[in-house]
Amino acid sequence: MIRIVFLDRDTLSPETVVRAPSVPHEMVVHGRTALHDVAERIRDADVVITNKAPVRAEALAGATKLKLIAVSATGTDIVDLAEAKARGIAVCNIRNYAKHTVPEHTFALMLALRRSILPYRQSVIEGRWQQAAQFCYFDYPIADLGGSTLGIIGHGTLGQSVGKIAEAFGMTVLSAGRRGATELKPGQTAFDEVLRRSDVITLHCPLTPETRGVIGAREFGLMERKPLLINTGRGGLVDELALEKPSTPARSPAPDST
């Protein structure tokens, strides 16, 4: 009998159907699990299902029967992957997760910001349109997506889908290579060049030690066109302290005089 523990069922909508496995099992479902309760709840589990509840090294230490951690989303940064690997515990996630939802939401954000939809809506509610002396008023900037340049950082399923939608809008799409890469895959553009040329930058990469803070003070300094920055990935991809500070344009290294 396999013991399965679902740590945070309430993080999925009630309409989401969680199919029971075909093997003999006992399913223990918790609505939510606080970090300090994880270790106790997974102690006797063979399989753990989690969406947002972190499974860290200290919790894994006591889970001697654990064979599998199933993440009911795409991001695996909530699991201590190194510790799981050292203990022979498999970790899996959902591939092609939200492959329509995230790209569509990305463009919902992009359109709302590019066309100042929210501030115009609020100003209409406050009576600004009635106060205007003409049919139109121009309190906030409006710009088209067509003819602008979109930089995509992270070109997996979600990034590729965003690129296809962008092309339908008439945008030039740049797929960024890895930061600091000396060689690019076909169809990629150098990371720094993407930052310099883009009117909109959207992030679709996982949060890993390599990508944490991938957009920081240096990167903001390279953004010559002051683009919109859309982050539908993990918050840790952006250095928020650097985001709050005015950016200084990055300079190329001085030529070697030797």
RAKA-V452795 format. One record per residue. N is the residue number from 0. RES is the residue in one letter. PSI is psi in degrees with one decimal (NA if undefined). Layout:
BEGIN
n=N res=RES psi=PSI
n=N res=RES psi=PSI
END
This chain:
BEGIN
n=0 res=M psi=120.3
n=1 res=I psi=132.0
n=2 res=R psi=117.6
n=3 res=I psi=130.7
n=4 res=V psi=119.8
n=5 res=F psi=115.9
n=6 res=L psi=-29.6
n=7 res=D psi=63.6
n=8 res=R psi=-29.8
n=9 res=D psi=-11.5
n=10 res=T psi=-6.6
n=11 res=L psi=149.0
n=12 res=S psi=152.7
n=13 res=P psi=-25.5
n=14 res=E psi=-15.5
n=15 res=T psi=123.5
n=16 res=V psi=123.2
n=17 res=V psi=106.2
n=18 res=R psi=136.4
n=19 res=A psi=141.6
n=20 res=P psi=156.7
n=21 res=S psi=-13.5
n=22 res=V psi=155.5
n=23 res=P psi=131.1
n=24 res=H psi=163.6
n=25 res=E psi=125.2
n=26 res=M psi=120.2
n=27 res=V psi=119.7
n=28 res=V psi=124.6
n=29 res=H psi=139.6
n=30 res=G psi=-49.1
n=31 res=R psi=156.6
n=32 res=T psi=121.6
n=33 res=A psi=156.1
n=34 res=L psi=-40.0
n=35 res=H psi=-8.3
n=36 res=D psi=-8.0
n=37 res=V psi=-48.8
n=38 res=A psi=-45.5
n=39 res=E psi=-38.9
n=40 res=R psi=-22.9
n=41 res=I psi=2.8
n=42 res=R psi=-41.4
n=43 res=D psi=16.1
n=44 res=A psi=144.6
n=45 res=D psi=-33.4
n=46 res=V psi=136.4
n=47 res=V psi=132.8
n=48 res=I psi=129.0
n=49 res=T psi=150.2
n=50 res=N psi=-57.1
n=51 res=K psi=-12.5
n=52 res=A psi=120.9
n=53 res=P psi=140.2
n=54 res=V psi=98.6
n=55 res=R psi=175.6
n=56 res=A psi=-42.7
n=57 res=E psi=-31.1
n=58 res=A psi=-38.2
n=59 res=L psi=-27.7
n=60 res=A psi=-34.5
n=61 res=G psi=-5.2
n=62 res=A psi=71.6
n=63 res=T psi=-18.6
n=64 res=K psi=-8.9
n=65 res=L psi=129.7
n=66 res=K psi=-25.2
n=67 res=L psi=135.2
n=68 res=I psi=117.5
n=69 res=A psi=116.3
n=70 res=V psi=120.2
n=71 res=S psi=45.4
n=72 res=A psi=-162.8
n=73 res=T psi=-35.2
n=74 res=G psi=128.2
n=75 res=T psi=12.5
n=76 res=D psi=-10.3
n=77 res=I psi=-7.1
n=78 res=V psi=137.5
n=79 res=D psi=91.8
n=80 res=L psi=-38.6
n=81 res=A psi=-43.1
n=82 res=E psi=-40.4
n=83 res=A psi=-42.9
n=84 res=K psi=-41.7
n=85 res=A psi=-29.0
n=86 res=R psi=5.3
n=87 res=G psi=27.0
n=88 res=I psi=122.9
n=89 res=A psi=145.8
n=90 res=V psi=128.9
n=91 res=C psi=159.4
n=92 res=N psi=-173.1
n=93 res=I psi=116.1
n=94 res=R psi=149.3
n=95 res=N psi=30.1
n=96 res=Y psi=131.2
n=97 res=A psi=42.0
n=98 res=K psi=-19.1
n=99 res=H psi=-40.0
n=100 res=T psi=-49.3
n=101 res=V psi=-47.7
n=102 res=P psi=-41.4
n=103 res=E psi=-40.0
n=104 res=H psi=-36.8
n=105 res=T psi=-43.9
n=106 res=F psi=-27.5
n=107 res=A psi=-43.9
n=108 res=L psi=-43.6
n=109 res=M psi=-46.4
n=110 res=L psi=-41.9
n=111 res=A psi=-40.7
n=112 res=L psi=-43.2
n=113 res=R psi=-32.5
n=114 res=R psi=8.5
n=115 res=S psi=41.9
n=116 res=I psi=-45.0
n=117 res=L psi=-47.0
n=118 res=P psi=-35.5
n=119 res=Y psi=-40.3
n=120 res=R psi=-47.1
n=121 res=Q psi=-38.5
n=122 res=S psi=-34.6
n=123 res=V psi=-43.2
n=124 res=I psi=-36.6
n=125 res=E psi=2.3
n=126 res=G psi=11.0
n=127 res=R psi=-36.6
n=128 res=W psi=-42.5
n=129 res=Q psi=-28.0
n=130 res=Q psi=-20.3
n=131 res=A psi=147.0
n=132 res=A psi=-0.3
n=133 res=Q psi=178.4
n=134 res=F psi=-37.3
n=135 res=C psi=152.0
n=136 res=Y psi=157.7
n=137 res=F psi=51.6
n=138 res=D psi=-26.5
n=139 res=Y psi=150.7
n=140 res=P psi=145.4
n=141 res=I psi=131.0
n=142 res=A psi=147.8
n=143 res=D psi=154.5
n=144 res=L psi=-37.0
n=145 res=G psi=130.2
n=146 res=G psi=-7.8
n=147 res=S psi=173.6
n=148 res=T psi=129.5
n=149 res=L psi=124.7
n=150 res=G psi=126.5
n=151 res=I psi=122.6
n=152 res=I psi=109.8
n=153 res=G psi=102.1
n=154 res=H psi=47.5
n=155 res=G psi=-151.7
n=156 res=T psi=-45.9
n=157 res=L psi=-46.1
n=158 res=G psi=-40.4
n=159 res=Q psi=-40.1
n=160 res=S psi=-41.4
n=161 res=V psi=-40.5
n=162 res=G psi=-40.4
n=163 res=K psi=-41.4
n=164 res=I psi=-41.1
n=165 res=A psi=-41.1
n=166 res=E psi=-36.8
n=167 res=A psi=-28.2
n=168 res=F psi=-6.9
n=169 res=G psi=24.3
n=170 res=M psi=151.5
n=171 res=T psi=127.3
n=172 res=V psi=127.0
n=173 res=L psi=122.8
n=174 res=S psi=118.4
n=175 res=A psi=135.8
n=176 res=G psi=175.4
n=177 res=R psi=146.2
n=178 res=R psi=126.5
n=179 res=G psi=2.2
n=180 res=A psi=138.0
n=181 res=T psi=-17.7
n=182 res=E psi=141.7
n=183 res=L psi=146.2
n=184 res=K psi=158.3
n=185 res=P psi=133.7
n=186 res=G psi=-5.2
n=187 res=Q psi=156.2
n=188 res=T psi=144.8
n=189 res=A psi=139.0
n=190 res=F psi=-50.6
n=191 res=D psi=-35.3
n=192 res=E psi=-37.8
n=193 res=V psi=-42.7
n=194 res=L psi=-39.6
n=195 res=R psi=-36.0
n=196 res=R psi=-16.8
n=197 res=S psi=142.6
n=198 res=D psi=-25.7
n=199 res=V psi=137.0
n=200 res=I psi=131.2
n=201 res=T psi=137.6
n=202 res=L psi=126.6
n=203 res=H psi=35.8
n=204 res=C psi=154.5
n=205 res=P psi=159.7
n=206 res=L psi=112.6
n=207 res=T psi=170.9
n=208 res=P psi=-31.1
n=209 res=E psi=-30.4
n=210 res=T psi=-8.9
n=211 res=R psi=127.0
n=212 res=G psi=26.9
n=213 res=V psi=-25.9
n=214 res=I psi=104.0
n=215 res=G psi=-160.5
n=216 res=A psi=-43.4
n=217 res=R psi=-44.1
n=218 res=E psi=-40.4
n=219 res=F psi=-35.2
n=220 res=G psi=-23.4
n=221 res=L psi=-11.3
n=222 res=M psi=81.7
n=223 res=E psi=-30.7
n=224 res=R psi=7.4
n=225 res=K psi=60.8
n=226 res=P psi=163.6
n=227 res=L psi=141.5
n=228 res=L psi=113.9
n=229 res=I psi=121.5
n=230 res=N psi=98.1
n=231 res=T psi=11.5
n=232 res=G psi=-127.7
n=233 res=R psi=144.6
n=234 res=G psi=-33.3
n=235 res=G psi=-8.4
n=236 res=L psi=-22.8
n=237 res=V psi=132.0
n=238 res=D psi=103.2
n=239 res=E psi=-31.3
n=240 res=L psi=-40.8
n=241 res=A psi=-33.7
n=242 res=L psi=-35.5
n=243 res=E psi=-22.9
n=244 res=K psi=144.3
n=245 res=P psi=133.1
n=246 res=S psi=145.5
n=247 res=T psi=128.6
n=248 res=P psi=132.1
n=249 res=A psi=141.1
n=250 res=R psi=149.3
n=251 res=S psi=150.9
n=252 res=P psi=146.2
n=253 res=A psi=143.1
n=254 res=P psi=143.7
n=255 res=D psi=122.1
n=256 res=S psi=-2.4
n=257 res=T psi=NA
END
